[in-house]
Amino acid sequence: MKSFLFFLFVFFGIISCTTEDATTIPPDDDHSLIYYYDRKENGNLQVYSYDGIQETNLVNDNSYDYWWIKVSPDKTKFLCYRSPKNAGHNSYPVCELMVFDIDGSNGRVIVPLHSYGWEIQAHAKWSPDGTKILATAKCPDPSINDMVSRGRMVVFDADGSNPYIISKFKHDIADPAWSPDGRQVTYVGPSDLNFPTNPEKAEIYQATLNYTTMALENPIRLTFDDVYCYDPAWSPDGKWIAYSKGTFINLYLHMNHDIYKCRPDGSEDVLVLQDGKLNGVPTWTPNGERLIFHVLGKNGPPPFSLYSCNANGNDKKVILSTDGVYRTTPSAIEK
C-alpha cells in the first residue's frame, strides 16, 4: 500500500528573459505586487513573473520542467524544483531543488536528486529569516529506530546542507509551512493511524520547533473534518492559517475544493471561499489583506488560472487566465 505522503504527492539550465503580449491577458488592477508562478503552454513548465501589466519569462530551459516557485524573504532569489521534461507538476520522485537569482539568472542545484538517502523531496519553503529551508522528504529515521521510509519534515540550511529530520513521528506527514516568527510549523497528517493512507482523514496540525533539539514538540490538531485538508499557509501577522479543503475525489473532478482559514490554536475554523471550483494552494499577499491561489474549474475558467480574493472570501477576481495556458502555485511580493 502506498504511504500517505506518496499517495498525496502523486496527484496533485538555460536562462532567458522574454515578455508576452499582455493584451491577451486580463490585467490585474493591483500594480503594487509581483506574482511568481510556474506556467505551461504547449510544452514544459517554466518560471514566470507578472507585475500586473505583463508576464516575464524568467527561466526558459526546454530540457526540464521548473515548478513550485518560492521567493526568498529578502526578495533576491527564489527556490524551485526541477524535474525531467514532461514529468510535470508534483514529480517529486525525480526532482531536485534549485535556487535562482530573482531575475532567473545564476541557477544552481542545492539538493540533488536522492540526496541524503531521500527517495522523495517536496514542498520546500524559506524560513522567515531566509537562512533555512523547510521541506518534506521520504526516508527512514534511525534516530527513532524507524527504518520504514516515510514522509518526514526536514529542515536544512539555505545552501542545501546540514539537514535535520524534525518530525519524530512513525507516520507520514506532508505540506509543511513556517509561522511568521519561525517558532511554529503547520503540516498535514493523518487523524486515523489505523488507516493512515485515507486522504479524507488528512488534517492540519501545528507544532513548535525546538531549535536546540531540532525536533517538533507539542503537536496540536487544528481541523476536524472527514474531507481532505491540505496546503496550510500562515497569514503575515500569524493570526490565521489558510488552507484548502474538499473531498479527495473532487480533485479529479475539478470541482468543490474550498478555501478555509483557522486560528493557530484551532479555536476557529472559518469558510472563506466556496464557489464550486477547485481553489487550491492559497497564499497571502504581503499585507495580509488578500489570498492568491490557482483555480481549476469544471466548465471554466481555463485550466489552472490565477485568482485572488480578500481575506473574507469576497471580491474574487482574476489575476491571469488564458485559454490553453496552465499557471499554478502563485505567490506574491511587493514591488
N, C-alpha and C positions, 0 to 999 in steps of 0.2 A: 504494500500500500504506500502511496506517495506520502511524504511528510507534509505537514500543514504548510510550511513555508514554500516548498516547491509547488504544492497544489495551487497556492495563490499566485506565485510568480508566473507560472506558465500561461496564465490568461493574459490576465490583463498585463599624420597626413600632410596632404597638400592643402594650403590655405589660400583662399582668395576672398575678396570683398566685392560683392556686386549688389545692386539695388533692383527692386521690381517696381514696375509702373503702379503707383498707388491708386490710379483712377479706377481699378477693378476691385478695390477693397473699400468697404465702408469705413471711413476714417473715424477713429476714436476721438471724442471731444475733450479728453483729458490729455493734454500735451505735457504734463509735468512728470510723466513716467516713461521709462523704457522697459519694454517687455522682452524677456528671453525665453526661448522655447525651441523645440525641435519641429521640423517641418518636412513633409514628404510630398512630392509631386512627381508622378510618373518615374519614380526611381527610389533612391535610398534616402535615409533620414539624415538631415544636416542641421546645423545650428544657425538660428536666425535671431535677430532683434527687431523691434518695432518701436518707433518713437512717437506714434500717434499720427504720423504722416506717411512714412514709407518704411518698408521692410529692408533690412540689410542682411545679406548672406555672410555670416562670419566664418563658417567652416564649410568648405566645399571640396570634399575628397570622395571621389566616386568609388574608392576601394572599400569603404567602410560605411556603416551606419553610426551616427552620433546622436545621442539622446540623453534625457534626464539632465537638464541644464540647471545648475545651481550657482548663482553669483556669490562671490565671497563678500563678507560684511564690509570690507573696505572698498568694494566695487572695482577692484583692479584685475580680477581674474574670475574664471568660472570653472566648475567641475563639470564633467560629463562622462558618460560611458561610451565606449567604442566597441562595436562588435562587427563580425564579417558582413559584407554587403548582403542585403536582403534577409539578414537574421531578424531584423525588425525590433519593435518595442519589446521590452521585458525579456530580451535574450540573455538573461543573466548567466546561464551556464557557460557562455562563450565570450563574455565581455571582459574588458579591462578598464580601469579607472584612469581618466586623464585630467589634466588641468591645462587651461589656455589663458593667455593674457586676455583682457576684456575685449580687445578688438579682434580676437580669433587668431592671433599670431602666437608663436612660440609654444605650440602644443607639445606636451610631453606626458608619457605614461608614468603614473606614480604607484599604481598597484597592478602589476601584470597579471595575466590570466593564471589562475590557480596558485597565486602567491600564498605563502604561509599554510599551504595544505588546504586552502579553501576550495571546495567544489563549486561554490556559487558566491558571488559578491553582489550587493544590491543596495539601493536607496541611500547613497552617500549624501551627507549634508554637513555643511560647515558648522563648527561651534560658534557661539555668538562673538567670540573674540578672534575667530579666524585661525587659531593655532592648531586646532584638532578637527578631525572628521569623524562623524558618527555614521555607522552603516550596519548592514547585516551580512553575515557570512554563514554558509552551510559547512559545518565542520564538527569534529569531536571536541570535547573539552576535558583533557586529562586532569585538570585541577580539581574537578568534582567527580573524577572517576567515571565519566560518562563518555564512552568511546563510540556512541552512536552519532552519526553525522546528522546534525540538526541545524535549523535556522537559529543563529545566535546573534546578539547585538555586540558589535565591536567598536572600539574607539582607537584611532591611530593618529599620529602626527600629520600635519598638513602636507608633508612631503611623502606620505605613504608608509613611513617607518614606524617602529615601536608599537605594534598592535596589542590590544588587550581585549579579551572577552569579558564583557561587563555583565552579561545576563547569565547568572548561575542557576539556570533552570534546566530541568530534564524534560522540556517540551519546547516546541518551536515558537519563535516569535517573528514578527515582520514589521515593516513600516515605522521605524523609529523617528523621533523628532525631538530636538532640543527645546527646552524652555528658554525664554529670552535672557535669563540670567545664567544659563548653563547648569543649574543645580538639579533640575528635574529632566526626565526623559519620558515621553509617551511612546507607546508601541501597541501593536495588535497581538493578542494572544488568545488561546482557546479557553473558553469558560467551562467546557466539559472535558476533563482529562481522560474520561473513559471513551471519548470519541473525538480525539484532538484534530482529526482531519476534516471535520464537518465545518464548512465555511460559514454556515448560519450561526455557529457558536463562536465566531471571531468577534472579540470585544476590544474596546480601547482601555488600556491600563496606563498608569502613571507611577513612576518610582523615582527615588532620589539617588543620584550618582555620588558615591563616596570616592573622592579623588585620592584618598590615601590608599584604600584597598583596590581602587578601580573596579568596583562592583556595585550593582544596583541594590538598593535597600528599600524596605517598606513599600512594596507594590500595593497600589490601590486600584480597584476596578471602577471605571468611570461610567460605562454603558451597560445596560441590562436589556438586551433585545434578543429576538430569535431570527435576526437577519444579519447579513454580513456588514460589519462596521470596519472602516479602513481609512488610510491616508490622513491621520491626525496632523493638525498644523496649529501651532500656538499663535495667538494674536500678539502684536508687538508689545502691548502693555502686560502680557501674561495673565490676563483675566479670563480669556476664553480659549477653548481648543475647538477649532472647526474640523469636521470630518465628513466623509461620505457614508451613506448607508442605504442598503437595499437588498432585496432577495438576490442570492448569487446568480440564479439562472437568468435574471434580467440583464446581467452584463452581456450575455449572448443575444438577448432580445433587443438590446439598445433602448431600454426604457426604465423609468421609475427607479432611478437612484437619486436620492435626495441629499441635500446638504443640511447638516445639523451643527450645533455648537453646544459645548458643555463647559461647566466650570472645572478648574483643575482639581478640585476636591470632590467632584461628582455631584455637587449639590443641585445643579440644574442641568436639564437636557432639553434644548430648545430647537424646534424645527425652524430652519432658516429659509429653505427654498424647496418647493415641491411643485413641479410643473409637468410631470410625465416624461421628462427627458432623462438621459443618463448624464448627470452632472458629477464630474469626478475631479479628484486631486485639487481640492481647494487650497489656496494660499492667500495670505493677507497682503494688502497694499502696505507700504511702509508706515502710513499714518493710522492704520487700523480701521479706516472707515469703510473699506470695501473688501470683498473677496473676489479673487480671479480664479478661473477654473476652465477645464475644457468640457465640451458638450458633445455627446454623440446621440442624436435624436432619431427615433424611428419616424420616417417620412419627413426628415429635415430637423435641424439645419444640416448642411453638408458634413461629411464625416469629420469628427474631432475639430470643431471650431472653438475659438477662444471667446469667452464671455466674462462679464463681471456683474456683481450685484452689490448693494450696500450691505452692511453688517447685519441688517434685519431681514434681508432677502428681497427687499423691494428694488425697483429700478434695474431689473435685469436688462443688460444691453450687450450688443455685440462689440467685441474688440477687433477680431479678424474672422472672416468667414468667406470662403471662396469654393465654388464647386470643384470637386476633384482634388482639393489640397487638404492634407492632414496637418493639423497643428495641435500639439499636445503639451502637457505638463508645463504650463506657463508660470513664470514668476515675474516680479517687477521690482525695479529700483527707482529712486528719484533721480532726476537729471542733475 
